Amino acid sequence: MTVNILLISHDNIGQTLLDASINTLGFCPLTAEVLSIPNNCDPEKKIENARAKVLELNQGEGVLILTDIYGSTPSNIACALSNDADVRVISGLNLPMLIRVLNYPNLDIDELVYKAVTGGKEGIMECGFHLHD
């Protein structure tokens, strides 16, 4: 059994990132689902949808929820599930974070949380050369 992934994001961001990850890796080593949150959604209904997806995804090792912007509706929906058993939530979803998580399908949920956070942070850097006076 492995930890499974739920992406909760604005519109199609999660699906686009998952598709890009699968294209990069050539396959998806973990079960990953996406819950897209439109601007005009009913958050309570989306929390119910998210909880149902978590129950479906959890095969005993837990579910890692990755969401895009902390404090936004998708993040608030994800955080509503953070007290559920075997659920961990990380905000700041980006492509380096998701690829890092998918590269470690055999880790437990605590180790996968660490990989998600470090992958997301280490994937952010200034690029280019700037001359300074």
C-alpha positions in Angstrom: 0.0 0.0 0.0 1.1 3.6 -0.6 0.1 7.1 0.3 -2.3 8.5 -2.3 -2.5 12.1 -3.5 -5.4 14.5 -3.8 -4.8 17.9 -5.6 -7.3 20.6 -4.6 -6.8 23.7 -6.6 -8.3 26.6 -8.4 -10.0 25.7 -11.7 -7.8 23.3 -13.7 -4.4 24.1 -12.1 -4.2 20.7 -10.4 -5.1 18.7 -13.5 -2.6 20.7 -15.6 0.2 20.1 -13.1 -0.7 16.4 -12.8 -0.7 16.0 -16.6 2.7 17.8 -16.8 4.1 15.5 -14.1 2.9 12.4 -15.8 4.2 13.6 -19.1 7.6 14.3 -17.5 7.8 11.0 -15.6 6.2 8.9 -18.3 3.7 7.4 -15.8 2.1 8.2 -12.5 3.7 6.1 -9.7 1.1 7.0 -7.1 -2.7 7.2 -7.4 -3.6 10.8 -7.7 -7.0 12.5 -8.0 -7.8 16.1 -8.7 -10.6 18.2 -7.3 -11.0 21.5 -9.2 -12.6 24.4 -7.4 -14.3 27.0 -9.5 -14.8 30.5 -8.2 -18.5 30.2 -7.8 -18.6 26.9 -5.9 -20.4 26.0 -2.7 -17.5 25.3 -0.3 -19.6 23.0 1.9 -20.5 20.8 -1.0 -16.8 20.8 -2.2 -15.8 19.7 1.3 -18.2 16.8 1.1 -16.7 16.0 -2.4 -13.2 16.2 -1.0 -14.0 14.0 2.0 -15.5 11.4 -0.3 -12.4 11.4 -2.5 -10.2 11.1 0.6 -12.2 8.0 1.8 -11.9 6.5 -1.7 -8.1 7.2 -1.9 -7.1 6.1 1.6 -6.0 2.5 1.5 -4.6 2.6 5.0 -1.4 4.6 4.4 -3.0 8.0 4.3 -3.7 10.8 1.8 -1.5 13.7 1.0 -3.5 16.7 -0.1 -1.7 19.3 -2.1 -3.4 22.7 -2.6 -2.3 25.9 -4.3 -2.7 29.1 -2.3 -2.9 29.1 1.5 -6.0 30.9 2.7 -7.9 30.5 -0.6 -11.1 28.5 -1.0 -9.3 25.4 -2.3 -6.9 25.6 0.7 -9.7 26.1 3.1 -11.5 23.1 1.7 -8.3 21.0 2.1 -7.7 22.3 5.6 -11.2 21.3 6.6 -10.0 17.7 6.1 -6.6 18.2 7.9 -7.9 16.8 11.2 -9.2 13.6 9.5 -7.2 10.5 10.3 -4.3 9.9 7.9 -4.7 13.2 6.0 -1.9 15.8 5.6 -2.3 19.1 3.8 0.5 21.1 2.1 -0.2 24.4 0.3 1.9 26.1 -2.3 1.4 23.4 -4.9 3.9 23.7 -7.8 5.3 21.4 -10.4 8.6 20.7 -8.6 6.7 19.8 -5.5 4.4 17.4 -7.3 7.2 15.7 -9.3 9.2 15.3 -6.1 6.3 13.6 -4.4 5.6 11.3 -7.3 9.3 10.3 -7.4 9.0 8.7 -3.9 6.0 6.3 -4.0 7.3 4.1 -1.3 7.7 6.7 1.5 5.3 7.0 4.4 3.1 10.0 4.8 5.5 11.9 7.1 8.4 11.4 4.8 6.3 12.4 1.8 5.2 15.6 3.5 8.9 16.4 3.9 9.6 15.7 0.2 6.7 17.8 -0.8 7.8 20.9 1.2 11.5 20.6 0.3 10.6 19.9 -3.4 8.4 22.9 -3.5 10.9 25.2 -1.8 14.0 24.0 -3.7 12.1 24.4 -7.0 11.9 28.2 -6.5 15.0 30.1 -7.4 16.0 33.2 -9.3 17.4 32.5 -12.7 19.7 34.5 -14.9 22.7 36.8 -14.4 22.4 40.4 -13.3 25.1 42.9 -13.2 25.3 45.1 -10.1 27.1 48.4 -9.9 
